[in-house]
Amino acid sequence: MAKKILVADDEKSIRDTMKIVFSEEGYECDTAEDGEETLKLISDNNYDLLICDIRMPKVDGLEVLKKSVEICPETSVIMMTAYASIDTAVESLRMGAFDYLIKPLEFDQILLRIKRLFEYKDIALENQHLRKELQGIYNFQNIIGKSKPMQEVFKLIKKVINTKNNVLITGASGTGKELVARAIHFSKPDMRGKFIAINCGAISETLMESELFGHKRGAFTGAVKDKEGFFKTASGGTLFLDEIGEMPLHLQVKLLRAIEEKEIIPVGSSIPEKVDTRIIAASNKDLYELVKAKKFREDLYYRLNVVEIKLPTLQERREDIPLLINHFIQKYNKELKRFVKGVTNETMKIFLNYNWKGGIRELENVIERAIILTEEDYITPDLLPPDLSGFTPPLEISDNFKLAMKVYEKEHIIKILEKFNYDKLKASKALGMSLSSLYRKMDELEIPLKQDKKDKK
């Protein structure tokens, strides 16, 4: 869609010439001869750009600029005048103008500035959409879990979102440490800077210093040009150091200095460079045990561990397993264009009692595999990997029994609702409960009020 420009000038020759030039360049262009007409046009139309003379009859250009910013903040403004005045230029820029032109006008320069302006706006809009998308994906409210251990995790996340303090996330592999780190970064209302994630155990010791702090050309063989390290790239944002316990001791000293002094020294340089980088570190090992074993610096441990978020294992939050199963089924139904409704009671019993050594990641892989293999509405035990399909659930303790009963209760209510085409009154009579009780049960068990169109296929 062509960009729309409004030219406001009391000189007809300038208005007509600019309209011709802009139209030839593929822009839509309107004109106004005074400030009053300009304000009416910007109130009634959505312009991408207003080019406005400072001296105009009825309402002067600076007043038009002021009201334009209030009426239509999405419209960029370029001011122009025949009177070169630095004071006027500074004033218009301070009031919100994007640029400032001096007459007589050079149209090649004007077109170049307009092109750059629109490129800038497009990139800014794209970044804004991307930022909102990322906030939607990684917002901590999208992390699945209603169990007590996860509620404690959410409380801590809320407390650290609006701070710049370093955070240490601990927990076994597969508990979602990076997901929590991203949630902390992307949930910040005034999110700035990048989120850079590196695995300290996946980078060789010889390369790690260069990767973290950067290097100068000629610092070592193969350093053919300057390189910006992750610390500098993440300045203003977050550097996520996963498996921090794998970092060599001599680099721990340099990391400690970077955190305390907020500056780094690239390899091959002696000049410190300022950085403003938040550190979120993670480990599946007990860092304090590493401190006692002299394998991790105690001073660095306390610098990183300003706030610790300990993630529970899947065994410690078994009541979240049905929620996670439902989440992954929805995810892979969408990705694989399938319409699986859930898991059978027998499958749920296996899931609730199985020892998930691989954590949430293992559970997700099992669900993805089953959805690929199944041709039925529900995931059955024969679709599970050998370790699970041959697993016999033990006699259930009371907590797990309650969970299994909830799963059965949910599936039974859904089947009755489907039988009566989601007519709540008929379904409640068939279930032997009041209509209000059915609605409470549906809310408690997170059963949608309306049948998903996909389920009707």
N, C-alpha and C positions, 0 to 999 in steps of 0.2 A: 504494500500500500504506500502511495506517494506521501511524503512528508508535507505538512501544511505550514505555510509561512504567512504571517501578516506583516505588511510594511506600513508603518505609520510615519508620514512626513507631510508637512504643509506645502511642499513644492511638488507640483503635478509632474514635472519632467522627471524628477527622481523616482516618484511612485511608478510612473509608466515604464521607465527604463528598467527598474528592478523587477517589475512583474514580467516583462519580456524575457530578461536574462534568466530568472528563476524558472519560468515555465519551460524554456528551452532545455534546462538542466533536469527536467522531470519533476519539479516540485509543483504543488498546488499553491497559488499565491493570491491573496486578497490584499486590498489597500484601504487605508483610512487617511483622511486629510486633517483630522484634528484629534485631540486627546479624548473628547467626549465620544466620538464615533469609535475610537479604538477600544475604549472600555466596554462599549455595547457589544462590539464584535467578539472580544475575548470572553465576554460573559455568555454569549450565545453559541460559540463554536469551540472546538477542541483543536487548538493550534500547537504544533510542535515547537515553533519559534516565533517570537515577536522581535522585529527590528524597528526600533523606535527612536525618532529624533528627540533630542532633549528639549529644544525650544519649539513648542507647538501652541496654537491658539486654544482657548477654552480651558483645557487642562494640560499643564506642562508635562514634559516627558518623565521627570523624576516622580511626579505624583502618579502617572500612569504605571511606572515601574512598581511603586509601592503597592498600588491596588491590584496589579497583575499578580504579584507574589501571593497576595491574600486570596484572590478569586480563583486563580488557576496556577497553583505552584508547579504543576507538571510542565508548564510552558516556559521554555528558556527565553531569556531576554538579552538582546544585544543593543546597546545604546549607541547613537551616532550624533555628531555635532560638527559644525563648521568652526567652532571656537575651541581651540586646543587649551584645555585647562586641566591641570593635574588634579586640582581639588575636586572638580566635577567628576573626573574619572574615578578617583578614589571613592567618592560618595556613592556613585552609581554601583560600583562593585561591592561596596559595603552593604548596600541595600538589597543585593541579590542578583545583579546583572552578571551574565556569564562572560561578556566581552565588551569592548569599547572601540568604536571606529571614529576616525577623524576624516571629515570632508576636505577636499574632493575625494570621492571614493574610487578605489581601484578594484574592479570587479573580480579580477583573478584572485586577489587576496581575500576578498569577501567570500567567494565560493570555496576557497581552501579552508577558511575558518569555519564555515558552515558545515563542510564535509567532516572536519575533525570534531565539531560539536556533536553531530548526529552519531558518529562512530563512538564517541565517548558515552553518549546517552544509551546507545544500544548495548554496549558492554556493561554499563552500570545496571541496566535493567536485567540483563542476563544474569549478572552476579546476584542481584536481588532475588530473582526467581530461584537461582541455585541455592542461595543461603536459606530461603524459606523451605525449599525441598529438603535440604540437609537437616534443618531444624525439625522438620516433620518426621524424617526417618530416624534421627538419632535422639530426639527428645526423650528424656528419661521416663516420661509417662507412657512411652511405647515399649518399655522393657516389661516383659511378661512376669507377673508374680503377685500373688495376694497373700502368700504365707507370711508369718511373723518375721522370719529372718530377712525376707526381701523388703518388708515394710521398714525395717531398721536401716537397710541399705538406702532406700528412697529418702528417708529423713536426712541422712548424711549428705546425699547428693544435693538435696535442696539447700543445705547449709553452705556448701562450698561453691555452688554455681556462681554466685555474685562476688566471689573473692578471687584473688590472684595467688593464693597460697598453694604451695606444693602439696600434692596428694599422693599417697601410697596405696595402691590397690593390691590386695593379697587374696589368694585363693588357688585352688587346684586348677589344672588345665581343663579348659572346656566350661568354666563357670561364667565366662562373658566379661573378662577384665577390660578388653579393648572396647567393647560395646559401652561399658560404663564410662570409660575415659572419653569416648566420643560424645556421650550424652552430656557430660559435664561441660565440654567445650561448646557444643552446638546449642545447648539449652540457655546459654547466657544471652539475655535480651539484647545487649549491645555487642554481640559477637564480633570480634575483629581478629584479623590474622588467620593464618593457616593452622590446620591440625596435621602434624607430621608424626607418623608412627614408625618406629624402628625396633627391630628385635635384636637386642644386644648379643644374643647367643647365635645369631645367624650371620654376623659380620666378623670377618677374620680380625685378629688382634692387630695386625699390621695396617689394616685399612680403617679401623674404627676411629682413630684420632682424626684422620682426614675427613671422614664422613661426618663426624660430629662438629668439628670446628673449622673445616675448610682447609685449603692450602694455597700457597702462592706458586706461581710458575717457577719451575726449576727446583722446587723444594726436595724432590726425589725423582728417581728415574720414572718417566712416564707422566710427570706433572708438566704437561706442555702448555697449560694455561691456568689462570687463577680459578679456583672453585669455591663456591659458597657452601658452607657446611649446613647441616640440619638445624643447628642452633640459630644461625642467622636467618635461614629461610623461615623458621617458625617464630621469629621475633615479632612480638605483638600478638602472638597466638599461643598454641600449646605444642610442646614436644612430649610425645608419649614414648617412654623408654620401657619397652616390654622386656621381661626377664633381666631386670637390672642386676640381679645377683651374678650374672655371667660376665659382667664388666671387669676387665683386668684391674688390679690394684693401682698401677701407675696412672691409669686413665681416670680412676675414681678421684685422685687428687686434683686433676684438671677440671673434672666435673664439679667438684666442691668449690673450686675457685670461681668457676663460671656462675654458679648459683649465688655465692656470697658477694662477689664483686659486680655481677651483672655485666660481665665482659668476657670476651674470648680472645685467644691469640691463635690465628691460623698457623698451620704447619709451615715453616719456612719464613715466618714473620716475627718481628719483635714488637710490633705495634698493636696494642689492645684495641678491640672493636666493641663498642657498647651493644648490648642486646637486652631485650625486654621479653623474655621467654618464660612462660609458665611450664613447670615440669610436673607431669603426672607419670609416676613410675609404677611398675607392676612386677610381681614375682610370684611364682608358684612354690618357692622355697621359703623357709622361715629365715628372714634376713637377720634377725637377732641371733639365731644360732650360728649364722655365718660370721657375725661380728665376734661372737665368743670364740669361734674357731680361727680368728684372725684372717678370714677370707673376705671380709667386707669392712670398710672403714666405719668406725662408730660415729665419727662426726658427720659423715655423709648420710648415714642412716637417719640421724635425728633431723638433718636438713630436709631430707625427702619425706620423712614421716611426720609432717606437720599435722595432717589428718590422715588416719588410716581407714580405708573402707575394706572390710573383710567380706568376701563373697562366699555364701554357703554353697556346699556341694548339692547336687541334685538329690542325694539321699537325705540331706538335711532339710529339703524343701519339697518333699514328695507330693504335698497337696497342690503344688503348682504344675505337676506333670499333666493332668487333664487339660489345663489351660494352654500349656506349651504344645501339646499334641494338636489341639484345635487350631492354634496359631500356625503351626507348620503345615497342617492339612490345607488351610486356606491359602497359605503362601504357595505351595506346590500345585494346588488346584489351578491357581491363576497362571503360574509359570508353565505348567505342562498341559493346560487346557483340559483338566479332568474335573470330575464332579463327585469325588469321594465325600461321603457324609460324616464318617467318623470311624471308630474302631469298635470291634465286638467286645462284649463283657470279658471274655476269656483273654483277649489281647490286652485289655486295660489291666487286668489282674497281673499279667506278666510285666507290663510296664511299671506298675506301682511297686512291684517287689524285686525287680531286677537291680543288680548292683551296677549302676551306670558309671563305670570307671572313666569313660571318655566324656562324661558330663553332658551338657546341653548339646554340644556338637555331635556327640554320638547319637543322641535321641533324634536330632534333626536328620542325620544321615539315614537312620532306620526308617523314618517316616517318608523321606524322599524316595528311597528304594522301594518301599511298599506301594507307593502311589504309582510308580513307573510300572510295577509288575501286576497290580490288581486290575481286574475287569469288573469288579463288583462294587457295590455302594459302600461296603465297610471293609476295613483292614482286618484280616483274620490271621491267626498265629502262623499258618503255613507260609505266609508272605514275609515272615521275619527272617533275619540271618540265622545260621545254625545255632549260634550261641544263645539266641533268644527263643527260637522255635522249639528247641529241645529243653528249654528251661521250665521246670515245674515250680509254680509258686508255692511257697510254704503256707501253712495255716496262717491266716492273716491276724495280726494284732488289731485291737479295736479301732485305732486311728485309720489304718488302711482299709478295714472293713467298711467304715463309715464313708470313706472316699469311693470305694467300689459301689456301695449302695447309691451314692449320689449320682454316679455315672449311669447306673442302671435306671434310676429314677428319671434322669434327664432323657435317656433314650426312649423309655416307655412313654413319657409325656409327648415327646416329639412324634412318635408313631401314632398315638391317638389323635394328635392335632392334624397330622397328615391325612389320617383316615377320614376326618370330618372337614378336610380342606381348610383347616385353621379357623373353623367356626368355634370360637371360645366357649359359647354357651353350651353347644352340643358336646364338646370335648369335656367340659367340667362335669356334666351330668354323667357321661360315660365313665369318668374317673372317680365319681362319687364324692366330689368336693364342690364347694361353692365357687362361683365365678371369681370373686375377689381372692379366694385362696389360690385359684389357678394362676391369676395374674402375679400374686406374690411369689409362687413357686417358679414361674417363668423368669421373673426378675432375679431371684436367688440363684437359679441354675443357668442364667445368661442365655435363655432361649429367646430368639427373636420373635417379635410380635406378629410379623408377617412372614410368609413362606418365601424363601429365596427363589427367584425365577429359575435359577440353575437347577434347583432341586426338583422342579416339575418335569425336567426332561427325562 
